Amino acid sequence: MTFTATLSDPELSDKRSIGGILVHLLGLFTGFLGPLILYAVSDNEFTRTNARHTINWHVTVAVLMIVALVMFFLGADEITS
């Protein structure tokens, strides 16, 4: 999904919503649960796309954090040296 129009394009501003922007802030305070709920109840495509991006980011960070913790407790420095 690429936007080639400028920000002043009326069609582009009609596609955007404040929910699509605020979903990222909601993700900071609620993790992936807030954007997941907003994704489920929203019918605006811009909001749903941004909620999907936020969910993906939070799940990726959570998985990487779990991997890092496991490696830390297993003594990754002993394995690599």
Secondary structure, DSSP 4 states (H G I P E B T S, - for coil): ----S-TT-HHHHHH--HHHHHHHHHHHHHTTHHHHHHHHH---HHHHHHHHHHHHHHHHHHHHHHHHHHHHHHTHHHHH-
